[in-house]
Amino acid sequence: MSKSSPTLADVLQPPSLRAARTVGALILREMSARYGNSPGGYIWSVLQPLGMVLILSVGFSLLLRSPSLGTSFLMFYATGYLPFIFYAEITSKTSVSLQYSRTLLAYPGVVWIDSILARFILNFVTSAVVFCIVISGIMILTETRTILSLEPIFVGLAICTLVGLGVGLVNAVLFGVAPIWERIWPILSRPMFIASGVLFLYEDLPEGAQNFLWWNPLLHGTGLVRMGFYPTYHAEYVSVVYCLLISLSAIALGLIFLRSKHKKILEI
């Protein structure tokens, strides 16, 4: 696709404003493409995780007398699964950002970072809305006996978000330079659902499993979120410094390689 010359209005706009308009347009485009043509549209973003939480709650309530924390199976599995959604959605969508917006990146004023920012912002906001709606619904409709502490919740969700962005950026590079990785990654990442503390508490595991899974930063994120809902629970294994070091290193590594490799990736 040949690039057309930018208009005078585009040239006179400040760079920050042009970038914001571009990212906003990409967000609206993806919302229309993803939700505009499906029955129910955006509501499926809420119904799908809610359905997963219900399935986990009903299934484990038949096997266990009570959850590991509190009295509500719904709340326990929601506080594990919904933080994982932040990671999973941001990772999957960020990983294919360049391929998804390949045609648009041929236009002047649209650069590779715009595509990544658009998908990141949309999926972060969507996950946050889903989290608030599902948690609020559970607290209103059921007796959860939870007392909210916002700080650990925000920090835990931030960790899951940053890890998702870091993994997504690294995958965006690997998907482009080594396409076989796009087939290998779903297989390797499948155990992450179990290894991230969605179904259990870190303290319930044997010592050998604890020593191994501690290195998974998502386990720290779900532990922090649950601390924010259960005042008697203290996830002493959590290391915010470690999680930030891992996630920010992955983000930096992904951005560095994307900056140098994005043209080659787009040509493939």
C-alpha positions as CSV (number, residue, x, y, z in Angstrom):
1,M,0.0,0.0,0.0
2,S,1.4,3.3,-1.0
3,K,1.7,6.0,1.6
4,S,-0.3,9.2,1.0
5,S,1.1,12.6,2.0
6,P,-0.1,14.0,5.3
7,T,-2.5,16.9,5.2
8,L,-1.7,20.4,6.4
9,A,-4.0,19.9,9.4
10,D,-2.1,16.7,10.4
11,V,1.2,18.5,10.2
12,L,0.1,21.4,12.3
13,Q,-1.1,19.2,15.1
14,P,1.2,18.6,18.1
15,P,2.9,15.2,17.9
16,S,1.2,14.1,21.2
17,L,-2.2,15.1,19.9
18,R,-1.7,13.3,16.6
19,A,-0.6,10.1,18.5
20,A,-3.6,10.3,20.8
21,R,-6.0,10.7,17.9
22,T,-4.4,7.7,16.1
23,V,-4.5,5.5,19.2
24,G,-8.1,6.5,19.8
25,A,-9.0,5.7,16.2
26,L,-7.4,2.3,16.4
27,I,-9.3,1.5,19.7
28,L,-12.6,2.4,18.1
29,R,-11.7,0.3,15.0
30,E,-10.9,-2.8,17.2
31,M,-14.1,-2.3,19.3
32,S,-16.2,-2.2,16.2
33,A,-14.4,-5.2,14.6
34,R,-14.5,-7.3,17.8
35,Y,-17.9,-6.5,19.3
36,G,-19.8,-4.8,16.5
37,N,-20.7,-7.8,14.5
38,S,-21.5,-10.3,17.2
39,P,-24.9,-10.7,18.9
40,G,-24.7,-9.2,22.4
41,G,-21.6,-7.2,21.5
42,Y,-19.6,-5.9,24.4
43,I,-21.7,-7.8,27.0
44,W,-19.9,-11.0,26.1
45,S,-16.7,-9.6,27.7
46,V,-18.6,-9.7,31.0
47,L,-20.5,-13.0,30.5
48,Q,-17.5,-15.1,29.5
49,P,-15.5,-14.6,32.7
50,L,-18.6,-14.6,34.8
51,G,-19.5,-18.0,33.3
52,M,-16.0,-19.3,34.0
53,V,-16.3,-18.2,37.7
54,L,-19.7,-19.9,38.0
55,I,-18.4,-23.1,36.5
56,L,-15.4,-23.2,38.9
57,S,-17.6,-22.3,41.9
58,V,-20.2,-25.0,41.2
59,G,-17.7,-27.6,40.3
60,F,-15.5,-27.2,43.4
61,S,-18.5,-26.7,45.7
62,L,-19.5,-30.2,44.9
63,L,-16.0,-31.5,46.0
64,L,-15.2,-29.2,48.9
65,R,-17.2,-28.0,52.0
66,S,-15.8,-24.5,51.8
67,P,-13.3,-22.5,49.8
68,S,-9.7,-21.9,51.1
69,L,-10.7,-18.4,52.1
70,G,-14.1,-17.1,53.3
71,T,-17.4,-18.7,52.7
72,S,-18.2,-17.8,49.1
73,F,-16.9,-20.0,46.3
74,L,-17.9,-17.3,43.8
75,M,-15.7,-14.7,45.5
76,F,-12.7,-17.0,46.0
77,Y,-12.5,-18.1,42.4
78,A,-13.4,-14.6,41.1
79,T,-10.5,-13.1,43.0
80,G,-8.2,-15.6,41.4
81,Y,-9.6,-15.8,37.8
82,L,-10.3,-12.2,37.2
83,P,-6.7,-11.0,37.9
84,F,-5.5,-13.8,35.6
85,I,-7.8,-12.3,32.9
86,F,-5.8,-9.1,33.0
87,Y,-2.6,-11.0,32.1
88,A,-4.2,-13.4,29.6
89,E,-6.1,-10.8,27.6
90,I,-3.3,-8.3,27.4
91,T,-0.8,-11.0,26.5
92,S,-2.8,-12.5,23.7
93,K,-3.9,-9.2,22.1
94,T,-0.5,-7.5,22.4
95,S,1.3,-10.5,20.9
96,V,-0.4,-10.0,17.5
97,S,-0.7,-6.2,17.5
98,L,1.6,-5.7,14.5
99,Q,-0.1,-8.5,12.4
100,Y,-3.6,-7.2,13.3
101,S,-2.8,-3.6,12.2
102,R,-0.4,-4.4,9.4
103,T,-2.4,-2.6,6.7
104,L,-3.0,0.5,8.8
105,L,0.7,0.8,9.6
106,A,1.2,1.6,5.9
107,Y,-0.4,5.0,6.5
108,P,1.7,8.0,7.5
109,G,1.3,9.0,11.1
110,V,0.5,5.4,12.2
111,V,3.5,3.8,13.8
112,W,4.0,0.4,15.5
113,I,3.7,1.7,19.0
114,D,0.3,3.1,18.3
115,S,-1.0,-0.4,17.5
116,I,0.4,-1.8,20.7
117,L,-0.9,1.1,22.8
118,A,-4.4,0.8,21.3
119,R,-4.7,-2.9,22.0
120,F,-3.2,-2.6,25.5
121,I,-5.5,0.3,26.5
122,L,-8.6,-1.4,25.2
123,N,-8.0,-4.7,26.8
124,F,-6.9,-3.2,30.1
125,V,-10.0,-1.0,30.3
126,T,-12.2,-4.0,29.3
127,S,-10.6,-6.2,32.0
128,A,-11.0,-3.5,34.6
129,V,-14.7,-3.0,33.8
130,V,-15.3,-6.7,33.9
131,F,-13.5,-7.0,37.2
132,C,-15.7,-4.2,38.8
133,I,-18.9,-5.5,37.4
134,V,-18.4,-9.2,38.4
135,I,-17.0,-8.4,41.8
136,S,-19.8,-5.9,42.5
137,G,-22.4,-8.3,41.4
138,I,-21.1,-11.1,43.7
139,M,-20.9,-8.7,46.7
140,I,-24.4,-7.5,46.1
141,L,-26.1,-10.8,45.4
142,T,-24.3,-13.1,47.8
143,E,-23.0,-13.1,51.4
144,T,-19.2,-12.9,50.9
145,R,-18.1,-11.5,54.3
146,T,-15.3,-9.7,52.6
147,I,-13.8,-6.3,53.6
148,L,-12.1,-4.5,50.8
149,S,-8.6,-3.0,51.0
150,L,-8.0,-1.2,47.8
151,E,-4.2,-0.9,47.9
152,P,-3.3,-4.6,47.6
153,I,-6.0,-5.1,45.0
154,F,-4.6,-2.3,42.8
155,V,-1.0,-3.5,43.2
156,G,-2.0,-7.1,42.4
157,L,-3.9,-6.1,39.3
158,A,-1.0,-3.8,38.2
159,I,1.4,-6.7,38.5
160,C,-0.8,-9.0,36.3
161,T,-1.2,-6.1,33.8
162,L,2.6,-5.4,33.6
163,V,3.5,-9.1,33.3
164,G,0.9,-9.4,30.5
165,L,2.3,-6.4,28.6
166,G,5.9,-7.7,29.0
167,V,5.1,-11.2,27.8
168,G,3.0,-9.8,25.0
169,L,5.8,-7.5,23.7
170,V,8.3,-10.3,23.8
171,N,5.9,-12.6,22.0
172,A,5.2,-9.8,19.4
173,V,8.9,-10.0,18.5
174,L,9.1,-13.8,18.6
175,F,5.9,-14.3,16.6
176,G,7.4,-12.0,13.9
177,V,11.0,-13.4,13.6
178,A,10.2,-17.0,14.4
179,P,6.6,-17.8,13.3
180,I,6.8,-21.3,14.8
181,W,6.7,-19.7,18.2
182,E,3.1,-18.7,17.6
183,R,2.2,-22.4,17.6
184,I,4.5,-23.4,20.5
185,W,3.5,-20.6,22.9
186,P,-0.2,-21.7,23.5
187,I,1.1,-25.2,24.5
188,L,3.7,-23.8,26.8
189,S,1.4,-21.2,28.4
190,R,-1.5,-23.5,29.1
191,P,-0.3,-24.5,32.6
192,M,-0.2,-20.8,33.6
193,F,-3.9,-21.0,34.5
194,I,-3.1,-23.5,37.2
195,A,0.3,-22.2,38.2
196,S,-1.0,-18.7,38.9
197,G,-3.0,-19.5,42.0
198,V,-6.4,-19.3,40.4
199,L,-7.6,-22.5,42.0
200,F,-5.6,-22.6,45.2
201,L,-3.6,-20.7,47.7
202,Y,0.2,-20.7,47.7
203,E,0.2,-21.8,51.4
204,D,-1.8,-24.9,50.6
205,L,0.9,-26.3,48.3
206,P,3.8,-28.7,49.4
207,E,7.1,-27.0,49.9
208,G,8.6,-28.3,46.6
209,A,5.7,-26.8,44.6
210,Q,6.0,-23.6,46.6
211,N,9.7,-23.3,45.8
212,F,9.0,-23.8,42.1
213,L,5.9,-21.7,41.6
214,W,7.2,-18.8,43.6
215,W,9.1,-17.6,40.5
216,N,5.8,-17.1,38.7
217,P,5.0,-13.3,39.2
218,L,1.3,-13.9,38.5
219,L,1.1,-16.0,41.7
220,H,2.2,-12.9,43.6
221,G,-0.4,-10.8,41.8
222,T,-3.4,-13.1,42.7
223,G,-2.1,-13.4,46.3
224,L,-2.1,-9.6,46.6
225,V,-5.6,-9.3,45.2
226,R,-6.9,-11.9,47.6
227,M,-5.3,-10.0,50.5
228,G,-7.4,-7.0,49.4
229,F,-10.6,-9.0,49.9
230,Y,-9.8,-11.2,52.9
231,P,-8.3,-9.2,55.8
232,T,-7.2,-12.3,57.7
233,Y,-5.1,-13.5,54.7
234,H,-1.5,-12.4,54.6
235,A,0.4,-13.5,51.5
236,E,3.9,-13.2,53.1
237,Y,5.5,-14.8,50.1
238,V,4.7,-11.8,47.8
239,S,7.6,-9.8,46.5
240,V,6.5,-6.7,44.6
241,V,10.1,-5.7,43.8
242,Y,10.7,-9.1,42.1
243,C,7.4,-8.8,40.1
244,L,8.3,-5.3,39.0
245,L,11.8,-6.3,38.0
246,I,10.6,-9.2,35.9
247,S,7.7,-7.3,34.2
248,L,9.6,-4.1,33.5
249,S,12.6,-6.0,32.2
250,A,10.3,-7.9,29.8
251,I,8.7,-4.7,28.7
252,A,12.0,-3.0,28.1
253,L,13.4,-6.0,26.2
254,G,10.3,-6.2,24.0
255,L,10.3,-2.5,23.2
256,I,14.0,-2.5,22.3
257,F,13.7,-5.4,19.9
258,L,10.4,-4.1,18.4
259,R,12.0,-0.8,17.7
260,S,14.7,-2.5,15.6
261,K,12.8,-5.4,14.2
262,H,9.3,-4.0,13.5
263,K,9.9,-3.3,9.8
264,K,11.2,-6.8,9.3
265,I,8.2,-8.2,11.1
266,L,5.8,-6.2,9.0
267,E,7.5,-7.4,5.8
268,I,7.1,-11.1,6.6
